[in-house]
Amino acid sequence: MKQTKYGYHWLIVIVCCGFSAATLGLISNSNGVFFKPMADSLGVGIGSITLFVTIANLVQAVTCPLVAWLLNKWDIRVLCSSFILLTLLALTLIAFTPNLYILYISAVMLGVGITGFCVIPINVLLNNWFKEKLGLVVGITFSFSGIAGAIFNPIFNNLIEVWGWRYTYLFMMIIIAIISLPGALLIRNKPSDLNLKPYGDAKTAPITEKEKGAPSGHSLVTPIFIILILFGVLLNGIIGFGSHVPTYAVVLGLSSAVGASMMSLSMVSNVISKLILGYLNDHLGIIKSLLIYAVFVILGVLGLNYLSLAPNILQYLAPLGFGMVYAISTVGIPLLTKKLIGEKNFSISYSYINTFAMIVNAVMLSLNGFLYDLTGTYALSLIIALTCAIGVFTILVIISKKKFKTAEV
C-alpha cells in the first residue's frame, strides 16, 4: 500500500468541513433567524414553525442507524450525493411552502437527507482515514459548522429584511449545494479503497482487543453505553435552546440585530472551542477536557438566564460560554464514545447514541417554542437548559472517577 503521501487524507477533511458547514452550520445553526419571519408570513406561532425543525430532527434521529448500516453497503459517493440532492429538494420546497402541511412534509424529506452527509458519515470517514491527530481533525471539521453559522447568521438576517425569508432560504440552498455536492463525488470510505493507509498508521501502536470493543454478537447495551446515551440526551436538552437565542433577545427588548449578533458569538465560540477541544483531546485527554468545557457551558446558560440584568455585558459573555456546548456534542461525544466503547463498535454505537440525542434535540426545540407561546417567556426553557448542563457535568465527574471500564488500557 502507498504510505508516503497524505494529500488525499486532507482532501477528505476538506470535504467533511463542507458537509459540517452545510448541515450543522447553515441548516441547523442558522435556522433561528428564519423562525419569526416564517411565523409572521404564514400567520402562525413560533411553536408551529419550530415544529418543522422538530420533525426534521426526529426523522434524522430515526435514520441515523440506517445510514450507519448503508455506509458498509453502498459506495459512499452514491450515498452522500443522493442524500444531498434530497436535502436540496426539501430546502427548495420549504422556500416555496404555502402552508404548514407542505412545510412539515418537506421537514420529513429534510430529516432523511441531512443524515446522509452529517455527523455519522463525517465521523466514520475521519475515524477510517486518521489514526493519528484524530482529535485535531475532528475539531477542525466541526469548527466549520460554527464558522458557517457565525458568518451567515447576520448575512441571512440582513437579507431577510431586503429579500424576505423565502429568497434568503433559496440563497442558503444554493450555498449548501456548492459546498457539499462536488465534494461528495471525491470521497472514499476507507484509505484502502485507494491503496492507501490511514494517516499515522505506521506510528500508531497495534490496537488491543480491549480497544477494539466487544466482539460481534455481544450486546452493546452496557452501563457505559447507557451513560453515553444519557450524556447525549442532556447535551441536546441544552442545544435545543440554541436556535431560540435570537428570538429570546428580541423578547427581552433587545433588537433583532443584537439577537443575530448573540447567535454569531455562540458560533464563534463553537468554532474556537471545537479547535481547542480537538487539541486538548490529543494532549490532555477527552474526559478532563470535557469537564473544563462543562463548567463554561453552565456559566453560559446562567448568563442567558440573567441577560436582562446586565445586557451590555452578558450579550457578549453568555453566548461565548453557551457556544461551547456544540463542541461537546459534535467533537466530544464521538471522541468519548471511541474511548469508552472502542473502535470495533464505534459506528453502530455512535449512531444509536446520536439517535437518542437527536430525538431530544427535536423535542426540546419544539417544546421551547410552545413554552414561549404558552407563557410569553423563555424562563422555563432556561431552567431546563441549566438543569441539563449540571447533569452533563455530573456525568463527566462520574466517568472521571473510573466507575466504568473504558476501552483504553
One Martini backbone bead per residue (centre of mass of N, CA, C, O) as a GRO file, in nm:
protein
  409
    1MET     BB    1   0.098   0.035   0.017
    2LYS     BB    2   0.054   0.351   0.030
    3GLN     BB    3   0.234   0.613   0.258
    4THR     BB    4   0.382   0.902   0.199
    5LYS     BB    5   0.102   1.035   0.129
    6TYR     BB    6  -0.167   1.287   0.252
    7GLY     BB    7  -0.356   1.444   0.055
    8TYR     BB    8  -0.630   1.279   0.067
    9HIS     BB    9  -0.683   1.310   0.367
   10TRP     BB   10  -0.728   1.628   0.349
   11LEU     BB   11  -0.960   1.612   0.149
   12ILE     BB   12  -1.154   1.475   0.343
   13VAL     BB   13  -1.161   1.710   0.543
   14ILE     BB   14  -1.271   1.926   0.350
   15VAL     BB   15  -1.536   1.781   0.287
   16CYS     BB   16  -1.631   1.764   0.585
   17CYS     BB   17  -1.641   2.069   0.625
   18GLY     BB   18  -1.870   2.111   0.421
   19PHE     BB   19  -2.078   1.933   0.561
   20SER     BB   20  -2.077   2.085   0.832
   21ALA     BB   21  -2.160   2.364   0.721
   22ALA     BB   22  -2.428   2.275   0.585
   23THR     BB   23  -2.579   2.126   0.822
   24LEU     BB   24  -2.493   2.274   1.097
   25GLY     BB   25  -2.442   2.573   1.007
   26LEU     BB   26  -2.703   2.628   0.825
   27ILE     BB   27  -2.951   2.446   0.892
   28SER     BB   28  -2.920   2.464   1.210
   29ASN     BB   29  -2.767   2.742   1.313
   30SER     BB   30  -2.964   2.936   1.107
   31ASN     BB   31  -3.273   2.899   1.175
   32GLY     BB   32  -3.354   3.124   1.386
   33VAL     BB   33  -3.384   3.375   1.177
   34PHE     BB   34  -3.660   3.239   1.044
   35PHE     BB   35  -3.895   3.202   1.245
   36LYS     BB   36  -4.048   3.476   1.256
   37PRO     BB   37  -4.093   3.535   0.950
   38MET     BB   38  -4.245   3.268   0.902
   39ALA     BB   39  -4.474   3.311   1.105
   40ASP     BB   40  -4.579   3.578   0.984
   41SER     BB   41  -4.633   3.472   0.693
   42LEU     BB   42  -4.826   3.217   0.798
   43GLY     BB   43  -4.986   3.286   1.068
   44VAL     BB   44  -4.807   3.178   1.317
   45GLY     BB   45  -4.640   3.033   1.556
   46ILE     BB   46  -4.335   2.944   1.668
   47GLY     BB   47  -4.406   2.647   1.735
   48SER     BB   48  -4.495   2.569   1.441
   49ILE     BB   49  -4.210   2.612   1.320
   50THR     BB   50  -4.032   2.435   1.511
   51LEU     BB   51  -4.175   2.168   1.429
   52PHE     BB   52  -4.019   2.126   1.162
   53VAL     BB   53  -3.748   2.072   1.306
   54THR     BB   54  -3.844   1.840   1.478
   55ILE     BB   55  -3.915   1.650   1.249
   56ALA     BB   56  -3.636   1.644   1.117
   57ASN     BB   57  -3.486   1.535   1.372
   58LEU     BB   58  -3.648   1.274   1.409
   59VAL     BB   59  -3.582   1.155   1.135
   60GLN     BB   60  -3.278   1.166   1.171
   61ALA     BB   61  -3.265   0.977   1.414
   62VAL     BB   62  -3.392   0.724   1.274
   63THR     BB   63  -3.171   0.723   1.029
   64CYS     BB   64  -2.888   0.671   1.150
   65PRO     BB   65  -2.865   0.354   1.149
   66LEU     BB   66  -2.906   0.328   0.843
   67VAL     BB   67  -2.652   0.484   0.756
   68ALA     BB   68  -2.449   0.304   0.904
   69TRP     BB   69  -2.525   0.057   0.728
   70LEU     BB   70  -2.486   0.183   0.437
   71LEU     BB   71  -2.175   0.240   0.460
   72ASN     BB   72  -2.127  -0.090   0.418
   73LYS     BB   73  -2.291  -0.107   0.120
   74TRP     BB   74  -2.222   0.162  -0.010
   75ASP     BB   75  -2.123   0.400  -0.199
   76ILE     BB   76  -2.042   0.701  -0.063
   77ARG     BB   77  -2.101   0.877  -0.312
   78VAL     BB   78  -2.393   0.789  -0.353
   79LEU     BB   79  -2.506   0.845  -0.076
   80CYS     BB   80  -2.437   1.149  -0.040
   81SER     BB   81  -2.557   1.256  -0.307
   82SER     BB   82  -2.849   1.165  -0.262
   83PHE     BB   83  -2.895   1.321   0.009
   84ILE     BB   84  -2.834   1.603  -0.099
   85LEU     BB   85  -3.058   1.620  -0.313
   86LEU     BB   86  -3.288   1.588  -0.110
   87THR     BB   87  -3.220   1.843   0.052
   88LEU     BB   88  -3.252   2.051  -0.179
   89LEU     BB   89  -3.549   1.990  -0.230
   90ALA     BB   90  -3.654   2.059   0.055
   91LEU     BB   91  -3.557   2.357   0.061
   92THR     BB   92  -3.726   2.447  -0.180
   93LEU     BB   93  -4.005   2.381  -0.060
   94ILE     BB   94  -3.981   2.567   0.185
   95ALA     BB   95  -3.953   2.837   0.025
   96PHE     BB   96  -4.260   2.765  -0.117
   97THR     BB   97  -4.441   2.746   0.115
   98PRO     BB   98  -4.799   2.791   0.191
   99ASN     BB   99  -4.786   2.582   0.441
  100LEU     BB  100  -4.760   2.352   0.698
  101TYR     BB  101  -4.788   2.089   0.538
  102ILE     BB  102  -4.548   2.128   0.345
  103LEU     BB  103  -4.340   2.182   0.564
  104TYR     BB  104  -4.362   1.896   0.701
  105ILE     BB  105  -4.292   1.728   0.452
  106SER     BB  106  -4.014   1.860   0.408
  107ALA     BB  107  -3.897   1.775   0.685
  108VAL     BB  108  -3.873   1.476   0.623
  109MET     BB  109  -3.677   1.505   0.387
  110LEU     BB  110  -3.460   1.660   0.543
  111GLY     BB  111  -3.396   1.446   0.761
  112VAL     BB  112  -3.293   1.233   0.565
  113GLY     BB  113  -3.080   1.395   0.405
  114ILE     BB  114  -2.881   1.495   0.628
  115THR     BB  115  -2.779   1.214   0.735
  116GLY     BB  116  -2.593   1.149   0.466
  117PHE     BB  117  -2.389   1.433   0.556
  118CYS     BB  118  -2.320   1.414   0.858
  119VAL     BB  119  -2.205   1.288   1.152
  120ILE     BB  120  -2.173   0.995   1.064
  121PRO     BB  121  -1.998   1.012   0.805
  122ILE     BB  122  -1.782   1.197   0.922
  123ASN     BB  123  -1.679   1.011   1.157
  124VAL     BB  124  -1.617   0.762   0.986
  125LEU     BB  125  -1.413   0.889   0.796
  126LEU     BB  126  -1.210   0.995   1.010
  127ASN     BB  127  -1.162   0.716   1.148
  128ASN     BB  128  -1.053   0.577   0.884
  129TRP     BB  129  -0.818   0.807   0.801
  130PHE     BB  130  -0.745   0.842   1.126
  131LYS     BB  131  -0.501   0.766   1.388
  132GLU     BB  132  -0.381   1.046   1.381
  133LYS     BB  133  -0.511   1.346   1.479
  134LEU     BB  134  -0.820   1.315   1.537
  135GLY     BB  135  -0.897   1.549   1.721
  136LEU     BB  136  -0.813   1.774   1.527
  137VAL     BB  137  -0.994   1.701   1.276
  138VAL     BB  138  -1.262   1.710   1.425
  139GLY     BB  139  -1.237   2.003   1.517
  140ILE     BB  140  -1.207   2.132   1.240
  141THR     BB  141  -1.461   2.027   1.103
  142PHE     BB  142  -1.679   2.133   1.325
  143SER     BB  143  -1.596   2.437   1.312
  144PHE     BB  144  -1.754   2.495   1.038
  145SER     BB  145  -2.028   2.529   1.167
  146GLY     BB  146  -1.951   2.794   1.315
  147ILE     BB  147  -1.848   2.960   1.080
  148ALA     BB  148  -2.110   2.958   0.918
  149GLY     BB  149  -2.291   3.077   1.140
  150ALA     BB  150  -2.131   3.343   1.190
  151ILE     BB  151  -2.152   3.451   0.896
  152PHE     BB  152  -2.475   3.393   0.814
  153ASN     BB  153  -2.663   3.511   1.024
  154PRO     BB  154  -2.634   3.819   0.951
  155ILE     BB  155  -2.686   3.786   0.651
  156PHE     BB  156  -2.972   3.667   0.668
  157ASN     BB  157  -3.095   3.893   0.836
  158ASN     BB  158  -3.053   4.111   0.612
  159LEU     BB  159  -3.189   3.962   0.370
  160ILE     BB  160  -3.473   3.941   0.489
  161GLU     BB  161  -3.523   4.253   0.484
  162VAL     BB  162  -3.492   4.260   0.161
  163TRP     BB  163  -3.607   3.969   0.036
  164GLY     BB  164  -3.685   3.770   0.236
  165TRP     BB  165  -3.709   3.441   0.342
  166ARG     BB  166  -3.734   3.281   0.074
  167TYR     BB  167  -3.482   3.385  -0.087
  168THR     BB  168  -3.285   3.323   0.141
  169TYR     BB  169  -3.332   3.017   0.142
  170LEU     BB  170  -3.232   2.975  -0.150
  171PHE     BB  171  -2.950   3.082  -0.099
  172MET     BB  172  -2.876   2.860   0.103
  173MET     BB  173  -2.911   2.621  -0.092
  174ILE     BB  174  -2.684   2.702  -0.289
  175ILE     BB  175  -2.452   2.689  -0.089
  176ILE     BB  176  -2.486   2.391  -0.013
  177ALA     BB  177  -2.431   2.279  -0.295
  178ILE     BB  178  -2.139   2.391  -0.329
  179ILE     BB  179  -2.011   2.263  -0.042
  180SER     BB  180  -2.108   1.940  -0.103
  181LEU     BB  181  -2.145   1.795  -0.383
  182PRO     BB  182  -1.856   1.779  -0.506
  183GLY     BB  183  -1.724   1.624  -0.261
  184ALA     BB  184  -1.897   1.357  -0.280
  185LEU     BB  185  -1.729   1.261  -0.549
  186LEU     BB  186  -1.430   1.220  -0.385
  187ILE     BB  187  -1.487   1.014  -0.184
  188ARG     BB  188  -1.382   0.760   0.057
  189ASN     BB  189  -1.421   0.538   0.303
  190LYS     BB  190  -1.124   0.417   0.254
  191PRO     BB  191  -0.791   0.402   0.195
  192SER     BB  192  -0.794   0.115   0.056
  193ASP     BB  193  -0.954   0.216  -0.201
  194LEU     BB  194  -0.650   0.371  -0.274
  195ASN     BB  195  -0.400   0.224  -0.155
  196LEU     BB  196  -0.408   0.318   0.149
  197LYS     BB  197  -0.332   0.464   0.459
  198PRO     BB  198  -0.368   0.578   0.747
  199TYR     BB  199  -0.304   0.829   0.936
  200GLY     BB  200  -0.038   0.717   1.132
  201ASP     BB  201  -0.020   0.400   1.119
  202ALA     BB  202   0.292   0.352   1.171
  203LYS     BB  203   0.277   0.511   1.467
  204THR     BB  204   0.066   0.312   1.565
  205ALA     BB  205  -0.036   0.113   1.784
  206PRO     BB  206  -0.166  -0.167   1.829
  207ILE     BB  207  -0.479  -0.288   1.861
  208THR     BB  208  -0.656  -0.388   2.109
  209GLU     BB  209  -0.918  -0.570   2.213
  210LYS     BB  210  -1.020  -0.353   2.413
  211GLU     BB  211  -1.024  -0.116   2.195
  212LYS     BB  212  -1.220  -0.247   1.987
  213GLY     BB  213  -1.420  -0.421   2.151
  214ALA     BB  214  -1.684  -0.594   2.113
  215PRO     BB  215  -1.779  -0.862   1.982
  216SER     BB  216  -1.962  -1.007   1.772
  217GLY     BB  217  -2.286  -1.048   1.937
  218HIS     BB  218  -2.250  -0.854   2.149
  219SER     BB  219  -2.368  -0.650   2.369
  220LEU     BB  220  -2.411  -0.288   2.381
  221VAL     BB  221  -2.576  -0.297   2.656
  222THR     BB  222  -2.419  -0.096   2.867
  223PRO     BB  223  -2.356   0.119   3.110
  224ILE     BB  224  -2.185   0.319   2.928
  225PHE     BB  225  -2.392   0.339   2.701
  226ILE     BB  226  -2.615   0.468   2.874
  227ILE     BB  227  -2.448   0.711   2.965
  228LEU     BB  228  -2.403   0.825   2.676
  229ILE     BB  229  -2.697   0.872   2.615
  230LEU     BB  230  -2.750   1.067   2.850
  231PHE     BB  231  -2.538   1.273   2.767
  232GLY     BB  232  -2.671   1.343   2.491
  233VAL     BB  233  -2.945   1.427   2.601
  234LEU     BB  234  -2.853   1.665   2.782
  235LEU     BB  235  -2.712   1.831   2.566
  236ASN     BB  236  -2.982   1.864   2.391
  237GLY     BB  237  -3.130   2.023   2.612
  238ILE     BB  238  -2.951   2.271   2.546
  239ILE     BB  239  -2.944   2.301   2.231
  240GLY     BB  240  -3.259   2.350   2.196
  241PHE     BB  241  -3.208   2.670   2.261
  242GLY     BB  242  -3.019   2.799   2.045
  243SER     BB  243  -3.238   2.892   1.819
  244HIS     BB  244  -3.377   3.104   2.041
  245VAL     BB  245  -3.185   3.343   2.093
  246PRO     BB  246  -3.289   3.567   1.901
  247THR     BB  247  -3.578   3.573   2.023
  248TYR     BB  248  -3.499   3.622   2.319
  249ALA     BB  249  -3.379   3.904   2.275
  250VAL     BB  250  -3.643   4.037   2.173
  251VAL     BB  251  -3.818   3.975   2.424
  252LEU     BB  252  -3.617   4.164   2.608
  253GLY     BB  253  -3.578   4.428   2.396
  254LEU     BB  254  -3.395   4.360   2.185
  255SER     BB  255  -3.257   4.344   1.895
  256SER     BB  256  -3.219   4.156   1.611
  257ALA     BB  257  -2.917   4.221   1.587
  258VAL     BB  258  -2.841   4.113   1.867
  259GLY     BB  259  -2.943   3.828   1.825
  260ALA     BB  260  -2.755   3.765   1.583
  261SER     BB  261  -2.494   3.828   1.739
  262MET     BB  262  -2.525   3.608   1.955
  263MET     BB  263  -2.525   3.374   1.755
  264SER     BB  264  -2.244   3.438   1.640
  265LEU     BB  265  -2.088   3.410   1.908
  266SER     BB  266  -2.161   3.109   1.949
  267MET     BB  267  -2.012   3.030   1.681
  268VAL     BB  268  -1.734   3.124   1.761
  269SER     BB  269  -1.717   2.936   2.001
  270ASN     BB  270  -1.761   2.684   1.842
  271VAL     BB  271  -1.500   2.699   1.680
  272ILE     BB  272  -1.278   2.736   1.897
  273SER     BB  273  -1.363   2.497   2.090
  274LYS     BB  274  -1.314   2.269   1.883
  275LEU     BB  275  -1.015   2.313   1.835
  276ILE     BB  276  -0.929   2.290   2.133
  277LEU     BB  277  -1.051   2.010   2.193
  278GLY     BB  278  -0.882   1.852   1.991
  279TYR     BB  279  -0.613   1.924   2.126
  280LEU     BB  280  -0.675   1.831   2.419
  281ASN     BB  281  -0.725   1.535   2.352
  282ASP     BB  282  -0.420   1.482   2.250
  283HIS     BB  283  -0.297   1.596   2.553
  284LEU     BB  284  -0.525   1.548   2.805
  285GLY     BB  285  -0.798   1.442   2.735
  286ILE     BB  286  -1.140   1.415   2.718
  287ILE     BB  287  -1.249   1.432   3.012
  288LYS     BB  288  -1.101   1.683   3.117
  289SER     BB  289  -1.192   1.869   2.891
  290LEU     BB  290  -1.504   1.843   2.941
  291LEU     BB  291  -1.509   1.956   3.227
  292ILE     BB  292  -1.428   2.241   3.150
  293TYR     BB  293  -1.658   2.294   2.949
  294ALA     BB  294  -1.902   2.252   3.140
  295VAL     BB  295  -1.854   2.503   3.312
  296PHE     BB  296  -1.896   2.713   3.079
  297VAL     BB  297  -2.185   2.630   3.012
  298ILE     BB  298  -2.312   2.701   3.279
  299LEU     BB  299  -2.234   3.001   3.264
  300GLY     BB  300  -2.387   3.059   2.999
  301VAL     BB  301  -2.673   2.989   3.100
  302LEU     BB  302  -2.672   3.190   3.331
  303GLY     BB  303  -2.637   3.440   3.150
  304LEU     BB  304  -2.911   3.407   3.006
  305ASN     BB  305  -3.091   3.424   3.258
  306TYR     BB  306  -2.939   3.730   3.325
  307LEU     BB  307  -2.953   3.928   3.077
  308SER     BB  308  -3.146   4.167   3.182
  309LEU     BB  309  -2.938   4.279   3.404
  310ALA     BB  310  -2.667   4.268   3.177
  311PRO     BB  311  -2.667   4.315   2.851
  312ASN     BB  312  -2.389   4.460   2.776
  313ILE     BB  313  -2.232   4.194   2.874
  314LEU     BB  314  -2.399   3.917   2.830
  315GLN     BB  315  -2.427   3.932   2.513
  316TYR     BB  316  -2.118   3.826   2.503
  317LEU     BB  317  -2.062   3.599   2.726
  318ALA     BB  318  -2.292   3.386   2.710
  319PRO     BB  319  -2.247   3.276   2.415
  320LEU     BB  320  -1.958   3.172   2.464
  321GLY     BB  321  -2.040   2.952   2.668
  322PHE     BB  322  -2.273   2.815   2.514
  323GLY     BB  323  -2.108   2.733   2.247
  324MET     BB  324  -1.951   2.483   2.384
  325VAL     BB  325  -2.174   2.262   2.347
  326TYR     BB  326  -2.109   2.191   2.049
  327ALA     BB  327  -1.834   2.061   2.107
  328ILE     BB  328  -1.931   1.834   2.289
  329SER     BB  329  -2.122   1.704   2.081
  330THR     BB  330  -1.940   1.679   1.803
  331VAL     BB  331  -1.656   1.604   1.947
  332GLY     BB  332  -1.690   1.462   2.228
  333ILE     BB  333  -1.872   1.214   2.179
  334PRO     BB  334  -1.699   1.051   1.972
  335LEU     BB  335  -1.440   1.042   2.150
  336LEU     BB  336  -1.576   0.911   2.397
  337THR     BB  337  -1.682   0.661   2.253
  338LYS     BB  338  -1.408   0.549   2.159
  339LYS     BB  339  -1.287   0.525   2.445
  340LEU     BB  340  -1.534   0.348   2.586
  341ILE     BB  341  -1.610   0.135   2.343
  342GLY     BB  342  -1.452   0.144   2.073
  343GLU     BB  343  -1.380   0.070   1.740
  344LYS     BB  344  -1.565  -0.163   1.637
  345ASN     BB  345  -1.848  -0.011   1.768
  346PHE     BB  346  -1.867   0.288   1.686
  347SER     BB  347  -2.076   0.330   1.460
  348ILE     BB  348  -2.330   0.200   1.597
  349SER     BB  349  -2.315   0.341   1.871
  350TYR     BB  350  -2.321   0.638   1.770
  351SER     BB  351  -2.591   0.619   1.620
  352TYR     BB  352  -2.765   0.568   1.881
  353ILE     BB  353  -2.677   0.810   2.043
  354ASN     BB  354  -2.771   1.015   1.824
  355THR     BB  355  -3.066   0.939   1.820
  356PHE     BB  356  -3.142   1.029   2.109
  357ALA     BB  357  -3.031   1.316   2.084
  358MET     BB  358  -3.217   1.407   1.845
  359ILE     BB  359  -3.486   1.369   1.982
  360VAL     BB  360  -3.437   1.580   2.203
  361ASN     BB  361  -3.378   1.816   2.020
  362ALA     BB  362  -3.656   1.814   1.886
  363VAL     BB  363  -3.831   1.847   2.137
  364MET     BB  364  -3.698   2.106   2.257
  365LEU     BB  365  -3.736   2.301   2.025
  366SER     BB  366  -4.050   2.286   2.036
  367LEU     BB  367  -4.103   2.323   2.339
  368ASN     BB  368  -3.982   2.608   2.359
  369GLY     BB  369  -4.190   2.735   2.169
  370PHE     BB  370  -4.450   2.656   2.332
  371LEU     BB  371  -4.370   2.783   2.601
  372TYR     BB  372  -4.372   3.068   2.489
  373ASP     BB  373  -4.665   3.075   2.382
  374LEU     BB  374  -4.789   3.022   2.676
  375THR     BB  375  -4.599   3.244   2.859
  376GLY     BB  376  -4.401   3.470   2.718
  377THR     BB  377  -4.143   3.291   2.803
  378TYR     BB  378  -3.799   3.143   2.873
  379ALA     BB  379  -3.763   3.040   3.168
  380LEU     BB  380  -3.814   2.730   3.154
  381SER     BB  381  -3.601   2.666   2.939
  382LEU     BB  382  -3.354   2.764   3.113
  383ILE     BB  383  -3.392   2.565   3.344
  384ILE     BB  384  -3.353   2.312   3.175
  385ALA     BB  385  -3.068   2.381   3.068
  386LEU     BB  386  -2.931   2.398   3.347
  387THR     BB  387  -2.993   2.111   3.440
  388CYS     BB  388  -2.841   1.972   3.206
  389ALA     BB  389  -2.561   2.095   3.260
  390ILE     BB  390  -2.526   1.966   3.540
  391GLY     BB  391  -2.558   1.674   3.437
  392VAL     BB  392  -2.308   1.668   3.256
  393PHE     BB  393  -2.100   1.717   3.480
  394THR     BB  394  -2.174   1.471   3.654
  395ILE     BB  395  -2.105   1.249   3.449
  396LEU     BB  396  -1.804   1.324   3.418
  397VAL     BB  397  -1.732   1.270   3.711
  398ILE     BB  398  -1.807   0.971   3.712
  399ILE     BB  399  -1.613   0.883   3.485
  400SER     BB  400  -1.345   0.997   3.622
  401LYS     BB  401  -1.381   0.776   3.868
  402LYS     BB  402  -1.389   0.488   3.735
  403LYS     BB  403  -1.680   0.325   3.723
  404PHE     BB  404  -1.585   0.250   3.431
  405LYS     BB  405  -1.499   0.077   3.172
  406THR     BB  406  -1.260   0.107   2.927
  407ALA     BB  407  -1.089   0.087   2.610
  408GLU     BB  408  -0.849   0.142   2.770
  409VAL     BB  409  -0.516   0.056   2.909
   0.00000   0.00000   0.00000
